[in-house]
Amino acid sequence: MPFATWNDATLFYNERGARGLPIIFVHGAGSNHLIWGAQVRALGDLARAIAVDLPGHGQSSPPGRDTIDAYRDAVLGLLDALALDRAIVVGHSMGGAIAQTLALSHPDRVAGLGLVGTGARLRVLPAILDGILSPSEFDVTVRLIVEYSFAPSADAAWQQLAEAQLRACPPQVTHGDFVACNAFDVMPRLAEIRARTLVLCGTEDRLTPVKYSEFLAAQIPHARLTRVAGAGHSVMLERAEEVNRALVEFVRMF
């Protein structure tokens, strides 16, 4: 299994393909690289597709972080450890916040952006922030997060996977993720992003509604918006083939 060493951290990543521009897939709060399985397989024939476990998640070493900037530094550390000068960075939800922050602070390292089910500001429901660390509220909070992460029509198997991932992530790490999201706000700075950008969202997303993606696409100069009808927040799981087609078309532009 591939691991990269960055400072004192060990980052796990899953990789497929060896040619073309690298693509780094970054997961969201309380999750791990497994959410990108279908995308890594699809893009691996076209580019070097890499899905990372952020610090404290999946098989990467603890601790987790509680700011988007700190997670951005971890992704930069991965790029450095793998000797990658530039990459397309694709992020879901919190991962999209990380991708935006990386494009703003290190534009020379970001060839393109994929912003999936995310926004320029990510406020978190107080019930989630308060409940994830409460032993008596943890189960209810996990179910709430999963409920809001999928469209009502989503396959129950994906919801079960998401719940298992949330339960496998230490509550303190997931809480730190949500704290990081809640403090994130780059709305005034989107026009500074120069990377070509694909914004992608499900029309039934209840955590980051379509208006969030519409705002991103309107404010980022070189952005295009793809809406996936009937999909929820976890659009890359619910509608993998449609997401893969959009990403393949986007990557072929480079």
N, C-alpha and C positions, 0 to 999 in steps of 0.2 A: 504494500500500500504506500502511495507517495505522501511524504511529509516535507514541509519546508520549514526551515528554522529562521526565525526573525527575532532579533534581540534575545530575550529569554523565553520566547513563545515557540511552540511547535504547532504549525498549521497543517491540518489534513486537507487534501484536495483530491477530487476525482477528475481524471483527464482522458480525453479521447481526441485523436487526430494529431498531426504534427506539422501540417503545412498551413500557410496563410496567416493572416493576422490573428493573434490570440484573442479569445473572448473569455472574460472572467465573469462568472455567474455568482451573484451575491444574494443570499437568502434573507428572509425577514426575521422578525422578533420570535425568539423561542424555537426556531426552526433549524435546519441544517441543509447540507448539499443535496440531499435526496430529492428535494422538491424539483430539482432541475434535471432529473434523470432523462426524461424524454427529449429535452432540449440539447443536452450534451450528446446524446446519440445522434440526433438529427444534424447538429452543426459539426460534429466530428468529421464528417466527410468533406467539409468545406473549409474548415479552419481548425486551429488548436483550441478546443473547448475545455475550459477548466472551471469546475464548480468547487468553491471553497467552503469549509466549515469555519465560521468566524471564531475568535477566541472564546473558550468556554462552552462552545456548542459542538455537538457531534463528537468527532474524534480529536478535535483540537484541544490543546492544553488550556486550563483555566489560568487566570480568572476571565470572566466576561468583562465587558466595558459598560459605562453608563453615559457616554457621549458619542454622538455621530462622528466627531473628529477623531476620537480614539479608534473607532472601528475603521475609519478611512485610513489611518496610519497602518493598521494591520493589513489592509488590502495593498497599500503601497509596499509594505514589507514583503508581501507575497510576490509582487512584481519584481522587486529587487532580488529576492532569493532565487527566483527563476530566470533572472537576467533578461527580463522583458522590458524594453524601453517604452513601448506603447501597447495599448490593448483597447478593444471595445469592452466596456463595462456594462453589464446588464444586471439590474437590481430589482428585486421585488419588495414593495412596501418599505420597511426599514432599509433594505438593501438599495432601494432607489434613492433614499436620502443619502446613503453613503456614496453612491455613484455621482449624484449631483455635487456633493461637497468635494469629491475628488476632482471633478471637472472644473470646479471653480478655483480650487487651491493649486492644482497641478495640471493645467490644461495641456502641457506638453506630453503628459503620460496617457491622456485619454484620446483615442482616435475616434471613438463614437460612443454614444450612450443608448442603452435600452432601459426605459423606465416603465416598469410593469406594476400596475396596481399600486400607485404611489402618488405623492403630492409634493408640493413645495413647502407645505407645512403639515405636520402630522400630530394633531391633538389626540389624546388618548382618553377614553371614557374613564371617569373616576372609579367606577365599579371595577374596572380591570386593574388600574394602578393600585387600588386599595386591596383588592381581593386576591391577587396572585400570591401574596406573602402570608395570607391568613389561613391557618390550617382548617378553620371551620368553613371558609369560603372558597378554598382552592378548587374543589371539584366543580362548584357552580360557575366559577370564573372560567375554568378551562372550557366547559361546555358553552359558555357565552361566547368566548373567542371563536371557537370552532363554528358555532351557529352563524356568526357574522362573517366568517371567512369564506363561506360558500353560498352559491345560489340555492334556493329551495329545491331545485331539480337536480342538484349535483349527486353523483354516485356516492352512496353511503360509504363505500370502501375508501374514497379519498378523505372523507371526514374522519374515519377511523384512523387513517394514517396520520392526519394532522393532530388528532388528539394524542396519539401515541408519541409523536415527536415532542409535543408540548410537555407531556408528562415525563419524558426522558431528560428534558432540559432542566437543570436546577432552577427552582423558583427564583432564587436571588439573581440568576443570570437573566431570566425572562423579565423580571422586574426592572433590571438595569436597562434592558433593551427598550422597554416602554418609557422609562424615564428619558432615555436618549431621544426617542421619537417625540415625546411631548415637548421637549425643548427645541426641536428642530424647526427652523423657519428661514428659508432663503427666498421668499416671495419677492423681495425688492431686488434680488440679484440675478434673476433668471436670464435677463437680457445679456448678461456677461458670458453666458455659456456659448462657446463657439463650436463645440463638437456637433457633428451631424447626429440627430437624435430621433429615435423611434419611441413614441409614447403609446402604450398599449394598455387597455383596460377592458374589463367585463361590464356590460351594461347593467348588471344586477349587483355590482359591488356596493356593499353597505358599509365597509370600513373606510375606503377611499373612493367616494362616489365619482361618477363620470365627470362631474364638474371640475374635480381636481385635475384630471388628465387634460380636460379641455383648456384649463388655465395654463398648464405646462406647455401644451402645444402652441398656444397663442403667444406666450411670452418668450419661449426659447427660439432664437432666430432661425435655426435650421432644423426645425422639428416637424414631424408628421405624426398624425394620430390614427391609430387603428382601434376601433371598437369591436368587441367580440360579443355578439348578441346572445343574451341568456346566460352569460357566465358571471360568476361572482368574483370575489377578491382573489381567490386562488386560481386565476384564469389559466395559468400554465399547466395546472393539473386537470382542470375541468374540460378545457378545450385545447389539449396539447397539439393536435394536428394544425389547428388554425394559428396558434401561437408560433409553431415551428415554421409554417409557411411565411408568416410575416417576418420572422427573424432571418430566415434564409434569404428572402428578397432584400432585406436591409443589409445583411452582411455582403451580399454580392455587389453592393454599391461601392465598396471600398477597394 
